Amino acid sequence: MEYPNTNLSDEIFNKLKELIYGISGIYFNEQKKYLLETRLSRRLSILNLSSFEDYYNFLRYSPKKNTEIKELLNSITTNETSFFRDLPQLNVFIDILKQVVSAPSINSSKKIRIWSAGCSTGEEPYTIAIMIKENFPFSNIKFNVIGSDISEKALDSAKKGIYNSYTLRNASEDIIKKYFNKIDDDAFDINGEIKNMTSFFNINLIDTKEVKNLNVFDIVLCRNVIIYFDDSSKKRVISNIYESLKMGGYLFLGHSESLHFVSTSFKLVGFGKTPLYRKE
């Protein structure tokens, strides 16, 4: 497929980045202009549009704009992830989960809810479910793992649960044999037991109503997500996550992320290689 030979002008780049920001809170600075141009060139070709200005007008005024906005979000979101990504942090997650499981309130309710926010194609929530099965094999607690993402395309892939050897590169052979069914030389289908522990939802993290509809969680993992937001959007996202957590619930961020200058509502209880915050 040949893409239109057009350039993204500064004027249309500014209009597109403001449109994207208003919809999703994702912020494209000047250094990411070429990235946006590259990712959206395919949409121009598919829609048979001759310029980025035409594409912007399509997003604003076309009767099909709502459908195209979903395609826009699919195009601009980053879906690079893998199973057992950042294992030391996931091991801390298991340590925290053991504390949560032992709490008297959990023992009486028999249910723990965990949210993987910005889960992309599902590797993180499925990893969480596998680690729960490995560490709590005989527990009478019901674990619900929720994955959410703004990209419907990524979520469709997550729901299918079929992965290649590259995304499984950090998983041991024993884990792959135990929890995956080999379809062909480089395709592995995650088994039904793990799928049944997980649910996926199309959620915009800056949309308070959408986040609220997920109800409340004991633990939220929002790793390597808020780096794509500016300060204002970060505050909205973290505020929504705060409201979605039970009192005493935990929030995991990525190594390069911090709530410094973003929120004072959480208490920092982990530092260094494992940013960890608790709602108090």
C-alpha positions, -999 to +999 in steps of 0.1 A: +000+000+000+014+034-010+009+062+015+001+098+004+033+118-003+023+147+020+039+165+048+023+174+081+024+212+084+030+229+118-005+244+116-023+210+111+001+193+135-010+217+162-047+212+154-043+174+154-024+173+186-050+195+203-078+172+190-060+141+203-053+158+236-089+168+241-101+132+233-075+112+252-052+134+272-023+120+253+002+148+245+024+151+214+051+176+217+071+191+188+096+163+189+069+138+182+056+155+150+073+130+127+060+101+148+024+114+144+029+120+107+042+085+102+015+068+121-014+087+105-001+084+069-018+050+066-052+064+076-049+090+048-043+062+023-071+041+036-096+070+035-082+081+001-075+116+015-048+138-001-036+158+029-034+159+067-057+189+066-083+168+048-079+142+075-083+167+103-115+180+087-127+144+084-122+139+121-140+171+129-169+171+104-175+137+087-206+116+097-181+088+102-159+108+125-167+087+156-156+055+139-124+072+126-115+086+161-113+050+173-090+042+144-070+073+152-065+061+188-055+027+176-029+043+154-013+066+179-011+044+210+021+024+217+016-014+222+051-025+230+049-050+259+056-085+269+049-112+295+067-109+328+079-074+319+100-060+348+099-092+369+114-076+401+085-052+402+060-080+396+076-099+425+070-069+447+034-069+435+031-105+447+045-096+481+019-068+484-008-091+472+001-115+500-004-087+525-037-078+510-049-115+510-041-118+547-061-087+557-092-096+578-115-076+555-104-097+525-109-129+543-145-120+550-153-107+515-134-135+496-127-113+467-098-092+454-099-070+423-068-059+404-067-034+376-041-033+348-047+002+334-033+007+299-029-030+294-023-028+256-026-063+241-031-081+274+003-094+284+003-077+318-032-088+331-025-123+319+009-123+336-008-112+368-033-140+365-006-165+359+014-153+389-017-155+411-022-191+401+014-199+408+015-182+442-021-188+455-029-223+441-053-234+468-067-200+479-105-197+484-102-160+475-117-150+441-093-130+421-106-107+394-080-092+370-093-063+349-074-050+319-083-017+302-070+003+272-081+031+250-073+011+219-100-012+208-076-029+184-052-038+212-081-051+233-094-073+205-059-089+204-059-092+242-093-110+242-081-135+216-051-143+239-028-156+211+009-146+214+042-153+197+075-164+211+089-128+211+063-115+236+068-147+256+106-143+257+107-137+295+085-166+303+100-199+314+094-231+294+075-245+324+052-215+325+046-218+287+038-255+289+015-250+319-005-220+307-003-219+269-015-242+241+009-243+211-011-236+179+018-236+155+055-230+153+052-194+167+017-190+181+006-198+216-030-196+230-033-188+267-055-214+284-091-210+295-083-210+332-063-178+329-087-162+305-116-168+329-097-148+356-095-118+333-119-092+318-111-064+293-127-030+289-123-001+266-115+028+290-102+063+285-083+070+317-091+108+317-129+100+315-140+100+352-174+083+344-158+055+325-132+048+352-159+050+379-180+023+361-152-002+367-160+000+404-132-002+431-100-022+432-075-034+458-045-029+436-040-009+404-010-012+380-006+018+358+030+012+345+046+032+318+013+049+310+013+084+325+045+092+307+023+099+276+003+126+294+011+162+302+009+174+338-028+184+336-038+150+322-016+132+346-035+148+375-069+138+360-058+102+355-042+098+389-073+114+405-095+089+387-073+061+398-073+073+434-111+073+435-111+038+420-090+024+448-102+011+481-088+028+512-054+012+518-052+001+482-020+002+462-009+018+430+021+006+410+038+030+384+066+024+360+102+030+370+105+063+352+072+076+366+064+095+398+036+113+415+059+141+424+041+174+414+011+153+403-007+142+435-003+144+473-032+121+479-011+089+480+015+079+505+048+067+489+056+034+505+081+021+479+110+039+463+139+034+439+133+005+415+097+000+426+075+031+428+046+021+451+019+042+465-009+036+490-042+053+494-047+066+529 
